[in-house]
Amino acid sequence: MTPSPFHGIFSALNEGMTKQGMSGDKMPKETSPLPGAQSTAGRVAVDIFEQDDYYIIKAPIAGIRLSDIDIEVNDNVITIRGKRTQGDNIPQDQYYLQECFWGEFSRSITLPCVIDPKRVKATLNKECVLKVLIPKEERVKVVRISEA
């Protein structure tokens, strides 16, 4: 198996979880808030892969529009945040079960390269799957210059 450029920079929701089928391998680490910081924001589940010259982040986020999402780039960290609002105003005591997350959400991901924010593109399809395309860094070849 070819090592991933992301190995070691993402984390699972639960520290110490292992990938299915890969005994002993820890899930990669992700940027997290400072210890002791209280966060009421929800988390976004993401799939991250590379295709051609792009790193691609896919996140199913039902109940939002692209205008409800803020994508921030800082060096090699990309942060996806937004807010899901519930259209119905149902009193809390009328719920039997409430598993859907409503409110603010955020997810920060550290990539293995510096990101040019001007080249990042995002789309939201009709199934409410956010797709963020991040061009891979262009590697500069070393050219040796000799005296003429």
C-alpha positions in Angstrom: 0.0 0.0 0.0 1.3 3.4 -1.0 1.7 5.8 2.0 -0.8 8.7 1.9 0.5 12.3 2.0 -2.1 12.9 4.7 -0.8 10.1 7.0 -0.6 11.5 10.5 -2.4 14.8 10.1 -6.1 13.9 10.6 -7.8 12.5 13.7 -10.9 10.4 14.2 -13.8 11.7 16.2 -12.7 9.3 19.0 -9.0 9.3 19.7 -7.4 5.9 19.4 -9.9 4.4 16.9 -8.4 2.1 14.3 -9.2 1.8 10.7 -11.3 -1.3 9.8 -9.2 -4.0 8.3 -5.9 -2.3 9.3 -5.2 -3.6 12.8 -3.0 -1.3 14.9 -3.0 1.6 12.5 -4.3 4.8 14.1 -6.6 7.2 12.3 -4.6 10.3 11.1 -4.8 13.5 13.2 -6.8 16.6 12.5 -6.6 20.2 13.8 -8.5 20.5 17.0 -9.4 23.2 19.5 -7.2 24.0 22.4 -7.5 21.7 25.4 -10.2 22.8 27.8 -11.9 24.9 25.1 -15.7 24.4 25.2 -17.2 24.1 21.7 -20.9 24.0 20.9 -20.3 23.7 17.2 -21.1 20.4 15.5 -18.7 18.4 13.3 -18.9 17.8 9.6 -18.1 14.3 8.3 -15.7 14.4 5.4 -14.1 12.2 2.8 -10.7 13.3 1.5 -9.0 11.9 -1.6 -6.7 13.0 -4.4 -7.7 12.9 -8.1 -5.5 14.1 -10.9 -4.0 17.4 -9.7 -6.4 18.1 -6.9 -7.0 17.1 -3.3 -10.8 16.8 -2.9 -12.9 17.1 0.2 -16.4 15.8 0.1 -18.9 16.5 2.9 -22.6 15.7 3.0 -24.3 18.6 4.7 -28.1 18.4 4.4 -30.3 21.4 4.9 -27.9 24.1 3.7 -27.1 26.3 0.7 -23.6 27.1 -0.5 -24.2 30.7 0.7 -24.6 29.2 4.3 -21.0 27.9 4.2 -17.8 29.7 4.9 -14.5 28.1 3.6 -11.4 29.7 5.1 -7.8 29.0 4.0 -4.8 29.7 6.3 -1.5 28.5 4.9 -2.1 24.7 4.8 -5.3 24.6 6.9 -8.7 24.7 5.4 -11.7 25.3 7.6 -15.3 24.6 6.6 -17.9 26.2 8.8 -21.6 27.2 8.6 -24.9 26.9 10.3 -27.9 24.5 9.7 -31.2 26.0 10.7 -34.3 24.1 11.2 -37.4 25.5 9.4 -39.9 24.1 11.9 -40.2 25.6 15.3 -41.0 22.5 17.4 -40.8 22.8 21.2 -38.1 20.6 22.8 -40.6 18.8 25.0 -42.4 17.4 21.9 -39.4 15.4 20.7 -39.2 11.7 21.3 -35.9 11.4 19.6 -33.6 14.2 18.2 -30.5 12.9 16.3 -30.2 15.5 13.6 -27.7 18.3 14.4 -29.0 21.8 13.9 -26.8 24.9 14.6 -23.3 25.9 13.9 -20.7 23.4 12.5 -17.0 23.6 11.8 -14.2 21.3 10.6 -10.5 22.2 10.1 -8.3 20.0 8.0 -4.5 20.3 7.7 -3.2 19.5 4.2 0.3 18.4 3.2 0.9 21.6 1.2 0.3 25.4 1.3 -3.0 26.3 -0.3 -3.6 29.2 -2.7 -7.0 30.5 -1.6 -7.6 32.0 -5.0 -7.5 28.6 -6.6 -9.8 26.7 -4.2 -13.2 25.9 -5.7 -16.4 24.6 -4.0 -19.7 23.3 -5.2 -22.8 22.0 -3.5 -24.8 19.5 -5.6 -28.6 18.8 -5.4 -27.9 16.0 -2.9 -26.4 18.6 -0.6 -22.8 17.2 -0.9 -20.2 19.9 -0.6 -17.2 19.3 -2.8 -14.0 21.4 -2.3 -11.3 21.2 -4.9 -7.8 22.2 -3.8 -5.1 22.2 -6.4 -2.0 20.3 -5.4 1.1 22.6 -5.0 3.2 22.9 -8.1 6.6 21.5 -7.3 9.5 23.6 -8.6 12.2 21.6 -10.2 15.8 22.4 -9.1 17.7 23.7 -12.0 21.5 23.9 -11.7 23.0 27.1 -13.2 26.6 26.9 -14.2 28.9 29.7 -15.3 29.1 30.2 -19.1 
